[in-house]
Amino acid sequence: MTNSVLRLTLLACFVHAGSVFFASSAIAQNTSEIGIGIGGLNYKGEISPNYQFQNNRPALTVFYRKDISAPVTLRGAFTGGFLRADDANVNGINGKQAPLSTYRNANMKGHLLELSGVLEYNFFDYHYRKDKSHFTPYVFVGLAGFYTKTTTESRFDKRQGSLLNFAVPAGLGFKIGLSEHWNLGLEAGARKTFTDQIDHLSDQDATYANKHDMDWYFYNGVSISYTFFKIRCPDQYKRNPKLLK
């Protein structure tokens, strides 16, 4: 996911979220979800300058969603998984291994833990139960804190260490109702970090690594969740219980 795609996603989320929060027709929802997902973590940085499918490593996430209006959902999640990258997988313009990658001959492995909070915008009213089947695409944006512990070996040395930093998650997804309570989801998202130290190479010579190029990581996966419904008594019935008779 490039910087321009990230900016467009952020803009779309803020515009749609603003229209919801300030619209007089926004009605609070009484639904929430708890779920679990499985997928892959993928690193993009010095040792992997582009998204490479072969770098995907197993990841697991657990999350809680709370609907605050028909289209807007807040989600908190904890995600953990592995990271992997290798200079040997980076090809140059001639289709062969890139010269810098050949010279550096570095590889990285480790793990990452993330705690995130995001705002999701659902394009359809997902909980409109009069529909026989309910589904919606959605976009999301938020803030995350992450911890990594990685080891990087190169032709010249071996470096390892841990890192605690922040990231901006953004992406898109799709969810569909399997039944009244069960949901299936698909999601792809990028995390822009504010560090170039996931691979521990940014303090090297400028010919060895570019310290101004921040690292990214991605999570893509499938999830299943369970919806809880809370029946709220309308205010007019609370004030006058006789109406229920």
Long-range contacts (C-beta under 8 A, 24 or more apart in sequence): 1-170, 1-171, 1-189, 1-190, 1-216, 1-218, 3-192, 6-168, 6-170, 6-190, 6-192, 9-139, 9-141, 9-170, 9-171, 9-172, 10-141, 10-170, 12-121, 12-139, 13-119, 13-121, 13-139, 13-140, 13-141, 13-170, 14-141, 16-71, 16-121, 16-139, 17-72, 17-119, 17-121, 20-69, 20-70, 20-71, 20-72, 20-121, 21-69, 21-72, 26-69, 26-70, 27-69, 27-70, 28-68, 28-69, 29-67, 29-68, 29-69, 29-70, 29-127, 30-67, 30-229, 30-230, 30-231, 30-232, 31-67, 31-127, 31-227, 31-228, 31-229, 31-230, 32-64, 32-65, 32-66, 32-67, 32-227, 32-228, 32-230, 33-63, 33-64, 33-65, 33-183, 33-225, 33-226, 33-227, 33-228, 34-62, 34-63, 34-64, 34-65, 34-225, 34-226, 34-228, 35-62, 35-63, 35-64, 35-65, 35-183, 35-185, 35-223, 35-224, 35-225, 35-226, 36-60, 36-61, 36-62, 36-63, 36-223, 36-224, 36-225, 37-61, 37-62, 37-63, 37-185, 37-187, 37-221, 37-222, 37-223, 37-224, 38-221, 38-222, 38-223, 39-81, 39-187, 39-219, 39-220, 39-221, 39-222, 40-81, 40-219, 40-220, 40-221, 41-79, 41-81, 41-82, 41-83, 41-112, 41-217, 41-218, 41-219, 42-217, 42-218, 42-219, 42-220, 43-83, 43-84, 43-85, 43-108, 43-198, 43-199, 43-215, 43-216, 43-217, 43-218, 44-215, 44-216, 44-217, 44-218, 45-85, 45-196, 45-198, 45-199, 45-201, 45-213, 45-215, 45-216, 46-106, 46-196, 46-199, 46-201, 46-202, 46-209, 46-210, 46-213, 46-215, 47-85, 47-86, 47-87, 47-90, 47-101, 47-106, 47-107, 47-108, 47-152, 47-199, 47-201, 48-85, 48-89, 48-90, 49-90, 51-218, 52-85, 52-89, 52-90, 54-89, 55-84, 55-85, 55-86, 55-89, 56-220, 57-81, 57-82, 57-83, 57-84, 58-82, 59-219, 59-221, 61-219, 61-221, 61-223, 63-223, 63-225, 65-120, 65-225, 67-127, 70-122, 70-125, 70-127, 71-121, 71-122, 71-123, 71-125, 72-119, 72-120, 72-121, 72-122, 73-119, 73-120, 73-122, 73-138, 74-117, 74-118, 74-119, 74-120, 75-116, 75-117, 75-118, 75-119, 75-120, 75-140, 75-142, 76-115, 76-116, 76-117, 77-114, 77-115, 77-116, 77-117, 77-118, 78-113, 78-114, 78-115, 78-116, 79-113, 79-114, 79-116, 79-219, 80-111, 80-112, 80-113, 80-114, 81-111, 81-112, 81-219, 82-109, 82-110, 82-111, 82-112, 83-108, 83-109, 83-110, 83-111, 83-112, 83-148, 83-150, 83-198, 83-217, 84-108, 84-109, 85-199, 103-155, 104-154, 104-155, 104-208, 105-154, 105-155, 106-152, 106-153, 106-154, 106-155, 106-199, 106-201, 107-152, 107-153, 107-154, 108-150, 108-151, 108-152, 108-153, 108-198, 108-199, 109-150, 109-151, 110-148, 110-149, 110-150, 110-151, 111-148, 111-149, 111-150, 112-146, 112-147, 112-148, 112-217, 113-146, 113-147, 113-148, 114-144, 114-145, 114-146, 114-147, 114-167, 114-191, 114-219, 115-144, 115-145, 115-146, 116-142, 116-143, 116-144, 116-145, 116-169, 117-142, 117-143, 117-144, 118-142, 118-143, 118-169, 120-173, 126-175, 126-177, 127-227, 129-180, 133-176, 133-177, 134-176, 134-177, 135-174, 135-175, 135-176, 135-177, 136-174, 136-175, 137-172, 137-173, 137-174, 138-172, 138-173, 138-174, 138-175, 139-170, 139-171, 139-172, 139-173, 140-169, 140-170, 140-171, 140-172, 140-173, 140-189, 141-168, 141-169, 141-170, 142-168, 142-169, 142-170, 143-167, 143-168, 143-169, 144-168, 144-169, 144-191, 146-191, 146-193, 146-217, 148-198, 150-198, 150-199, 150-200, 152-199, 152-200, 152-201, 154-201, 159-200, 159-201, 160-200, 161-197, 161-200, 163-195, 163-197, 163-198, 165-193, 165-194, 165-195, 165-197, 166-193, 166-194, 167-191, 167-192, 167-193, 167-194, 167-217, 168-192, 175-225, 180-227, 181-226, 181-227, 181-228, 182-224, 182-225, 182-226, 182-227, 183-224, 183-225, 183-226, 183-227, 184-222, 184-223, 184-224, 185-222, 185-223, 185-224, 185-225, 186-221, 186-222, 186-223, 187-219, 187-220, 187-221, 187-222, 187-223, 188-218, 188-220, 189-218, 189-219, 189-220, 190-216, 190-217, 190-218, 191-216, 191-217, 191-218, 191-219, 192-216, 193-217
